[in-house]
Amino acid sequence: MEIEEMIKNESERRMTENKDPLEESRLHSLSLVDLFEEDHPDLVAALMVRLGPVRAALEGHGGSLVVFSGETEINQSGKKTLSLIVDLDGACVSCGAAPGTLKGIQDDLLTDDEIISIRFNAGMLEWFDEIQRDFLLKFGGVSFV
């Protein structure tokens, strides 16, 4: 069994044992654009349910997403989409695994057809020492603004 598959299976196990499937389904069915435009308190929870294995790592370490800012954009097919700048809170703020966590968050959220762009708050870079910051900027595969 591949490592990636093992991680996915373990993360799914952790999520299913700690989450209400009806609430997860409700959150997943909500429109992210509508939640954003209404400044609805369910936005972060709806984003979290769209995360894959990285969600287990975030929640397991007391972390969560924070929507720093964002805007709606009209995509090429005329549909409203979101361009978000996100941040992290909890223990995630200075973890050495942050580059992988950020990339996982970005990649998972970009699979949702209502999200066109995920960038990260540049203020996060202050959490890291110079070596971590340089590594993240050079090899992290994510953008900061």
KEKELO-989774 format. One line per 5 residues: number of its first residue (from 1); for each residue x, y, z of N, C-alpha, C. Coordinates in steps of 0.2 Angstrom, whole numbers, plus 2048, in hexadecimal, padded with zeros to 3 digits. Layout:
NUM	X/Y/Z/X/Y/Z/X/Y/Z; ...
END
This chain:
1	804/7FA/800/800/800/800/804/806/800; 803/80B/7FC/807/811/7FB/806/815/801; 80B/819/803/80B/81E/809/805/823/808; 804/825/802/7FF/82A/801/7F8/827/802; 7F7/821/800/7F0/81E/801/7EF/81C/809
6	7F5/81B/80C/7F4/819/814/7F3/820/817; 7F6/825/815/7F4/82C/818/7ED/82E/817; 7EB/82D/811/7E4/82E/80F/7DF/82A/814; 7E0/823/814/7DC/81F/818/7DC/821/81F; 7E1/823/822/7E2/825/829/7DE/82B/82A
11	7DF/830/826/7DB/836/826/7D4/835/826; 7D2/831/821/7CA/830/821/7C8/82C/827; 7CB/828/82A/7C9/825/830/7C8/82A/835; 7CD/82E/836/7CD/833/83B/7C7/838/83A; 7C6/83A/834/7C0/83E/833/7BA/83B/834
16	7B9/835/832/7B2/832/833/7B1/830/83A; 7B6/82F/83E/7B4/82D/845/7B3/833/849; 7B5/839/847/7B4/83F/84B/7AF/844/848; 7AC/842/842/7A7/847/83F/7A0/844/83E; 79B/849/83E/795/847/83D/794/847/835
21	792/841/832/791/841/82B/78C/845/828; 787/846/82C/781/84B/829/784/852/829; 787/854/82E/78A/85B/82E/78F/85C/828; 793/857/828/798/857/822/795/858/81C; 790/854/81A/78C/854/814/789/85B/813
26	786/85D/818/783/864/818/788/869/816; 78D/869/819/793/86E/818/795/86E/811; 796/867/80F/799/866/808/794/869/802; 78E/868/804/789/86A/7FF/788/872/7FE; 78A/876/803/78A/87D/803/78E/880/7FE
31	78B/886/7FB/78F/889/7F6/794/88E/7FA; 79B/88D/7F8/7A0/891/7FB/79F/898/7F9; 79D/89A/7F3/79C/8A1/7F1/797/8A4/7F5; 791/8A0/7F6/78C/8A3/7FA/78E/8A5/801; 791/8A0/804/794/8A1/80B/798/8A7/80B
36	79D/8A7/806/7A2/8AD/806/79E/8B4/806; 799/8B4/801/796/8BA/800/791/8BC/806; 78F/8B7/809/78B/8B8/80F/78F/8B9/816; 795/8B9/815/79A/8B9/81B/797/8B4/820; 795/8AE/81E/792/8A9/822/797/8A5/826
41	795/8A4/82D/79A/8A1/831/79C/899/82F; 798/896/82B/799/890/828/79F/88F/823; 7A1/895/821/7A6/895/81B/7AC/891/81D; 7AF/892/823/7B5/88E/824/7B4/887/825; 7AE/885/828/7AD/87E/829/7AB/87B/822
46	7A8/87E/81D/7A7/87C/817/7AD/87B/813; 7B2/87F/814/7B9/87F/811/7BC/878/814; 7BC/878/81A/7BF/872/81E/7BD/86B/81B; 7B6/86B/81A/7B4/864/817/7B6/862/810; 7B9/867/80D/7BB/866/806/7C3/864/806
51	7C6/864/80C/7CD/862/80C/7CD/85B/80D; 7D3/858/80A/7D4/851/80A/7D8/84F/810; 7DD/84B/810/7E1/849/815/7E4/84E/819; 7E5/854/817/7E8/859/81A/7E4/85C/820; 7DD/85B/81F/7D8/85D/824/7DA/859/82B
56	7DB/853/82A/7DC/84F/830/7E2/852/834; 7E7/853/830/7ED/856/833/7EC/85D/837; 7E8/861/833/7E6/868/836/7E2/867/83C; 7DD/863/83C/7D9/863/842/7DC/85F/847; 7E0/85A/845/7E3/856/84B/7E8/85A/84F
61	7EB/85F/84C/7EF/864/84F/7EC/86A/852; 7E6/86A/852/7E2/870/854/7E2/876/84F; 7E3/875/849/7E4/87A/844/7DD/87B/840; 7DD/880/83D/7D7/882/838/7D9/887/833; 7D5/887/82E/7D5/88D/829/7D2/893/82C
66	7D5/899/829/7D2/89F/82B/7D2/8A3/824; 7CC/8A5/822/7CB/8A9/81C/7CE/8B0/81D; 7D3/8B2/81B/7D6/8B8/81C/7D3/8BE/818; 7D2/8BC/811/7CE/8C0/80D/7CC/8BC/807; 7C9/8BF/802/7C7/8BC/7FC/7C2/8C0/7F8
71	7C1/8BE/7F2/7BD/8C2/7EE/7B9/8BD/7E9; 7B4/8BF/7E6/7B0/8BA/7E1/7B3/8BD/7DA; 7B4/8B8/7D6/7B6/8B9/7CF/7B1/8B5/7CA; 7B0/8B8/7C4/7AC/8B4/7BF/7B1/8B0/7BB; 7B0/8AA/7BB/7B5/8A5/7B7/7B3/8A6/7AF
76	7B6/8A2/7AB/7B5/8A3/7A4/7AE/8A0/7A2; 7AB/89C/7A6/7A4/89A/7A4/79F/89E/7A7; 7A1/8A4/7AA/79C/8A8/7AD/79A/8A7/7B4; 79D/8A2/7B7/79B/8A0/7BE/79F/8A4/7C3; 79C/8A5/7C9/79F/8A8/7CE/7A4/8A3/7D2
81	7AA/8A5/7D3/7AF/8A1/7D7/7B2/8A5/7DC; 7B6/8A2/7E0/7B9/8A5/7E6/7C1/8A5/7E5; 7C4/8AB/7E6/7CB/8AC/7E7/7CC/8AD/7EE; 7CF/8A9/7F2/7D0/8AA/7F9/7D7/8AA/7FB; 7D8/8AE/800/7DF/8AF/804/7DD/8AC/80B
86	7E1/8A6/80C/7DF/8A3/812/7E6/8A3/817; 7E4/8A2/81D/7E9/8A2/823/7E8/89B/827; 7EC/89A/82B/7EB/894/830/7EB/897/837; 7E8/893/83B/7E9/894/842/7EA/88E/846; 7EB/88E/84D/7EC/889/851/7F3/887/850
91	7F5/880/852/7FC/87E/852/7FF/87E/84B; 7FB/87F/846/7FE/87F/83F/802/885/83D; 802/88A/841/805/890/83F/80D/890/83F; 810/88B/842/817/88B/842/81A/884/841; 816/87F/83E/818/878/83E/81C/877/838
96	821/873/839/826/872/833/823/86E/82D; 81D/86C/82E/819/868/829/815/86D/825; 815/874/826/811/879/823/812/879/81C; 818/878/818/818/878/811/813/873/80E; 813/86D/811/80F/868/80E/807/869/810
101	806/86C/816/7FF/86D/818/7FC/873/813; 800/878/812/7FE/87D/80E/7FC/87B/807; 801/877/804/800/874/7FD/7FA/870/7FD; 7F9/86C/802/7F3/867/802/7ED/86B/803; 7ED/870/807/7E7/875/807/7E5/878/800
106	7EA/87B/7FD/7E9/87E/7F7/7E7/879/7F2; 7EA/873/7F1/7E8/86E/7EC/7E1/86C/7ED; 7DF/86A/7F4/7D9/868/7F5/7D3/86D/7F4; 7D4/873/7F6/7CF/878/7F5/7CE/87A/7ED; 7D4/879/7E9/7D3/87B/7E2/7CF/876/7DE
111	7CE/870/7E1/7CA/86B/7DE/7C2/86D/7DE; 7C1/871/7E2/7BA/874/7E2/7B8/878/7DD; 7B3/877/7D9/7B2/87C/7D3/7B0/883/7D5; 7AF/884/7DB/7AD/88B/7DD/7B3/88F/7DF; 7B9/88C/7DF/7BF/88F/7E1/7C4/890/7DB
116	7C6/896/7DA/7CA/897/7D4/7D2/898/7D6; 7D2/89A/7DD/7D9/89C/7DF/7DA/89C/7E7; 7DF/899/7E9/7E1/898/7F0/7E8/89B/7F1; 7E8/8A0/7F5/7EF/8A3/7F7/7EF/8A4/7FE; 7F5/8A5/801/7F6/8A5/808/7F8/8AC/80A
121	7F6/8AE/810/7F7/8B4/813/7FF/8B4/814; 802/8B9/812/80A/8BA/812/80C/8BB/81A; 807/8BD/81E/809/8BE/825/80B/8B7/828; 809/8B2/825/80B/8AB/827/812/8AA/827; 815/8AD/823/81D/8AC/822/821/8AE/828
126	81E/8B3/82C/821/8B5/832/822/8AF/837; 81E/8AA/837/81E/8A5/83B/824/8A0/83B; 827/8A1/835/82D/89C/833/833/89F/834; 838/89B/836/83F/89E/836/841/89F/82E; 847/8A2/82D/849/8A4/827/84A/89E/822
131	84C/898/824/84D/892/820/846/88F/81E; 842/88F/823/83B/88C/822/838/891/81D; 838/897/81E/835/89C/819/838/89C/812; 83E/89B/811/841/89B/80B/83F/894/807; 83F/88F/80B/83D/888/808/836/889/806
136	831/88C/80A/82A/88C/809/829/890/802; 82D/896/802/82C/89A/7FC/82F/897/7F6; 834/893/7F6/837/891/7F0/834/88A/7EE; 832/886/7F3/830/87F/7F1/829/87D/7F3; 826/882/7F7/81F/881/7FA/81A/880/7F5
141	81A/882/7EF/815/882/7EA/80F/885/7EB; 80F/88B/7EF/809/88F/7F1/80B/896/7F0; 806/89A/7F0/808/8A2/7EF/805/8A5/7F6; 809/8AA/7F7/808/8AF/7FD/806/8B6/7FB; 801/8B9/7FE/800/8C0/7FC/7FF/8C4/802
END
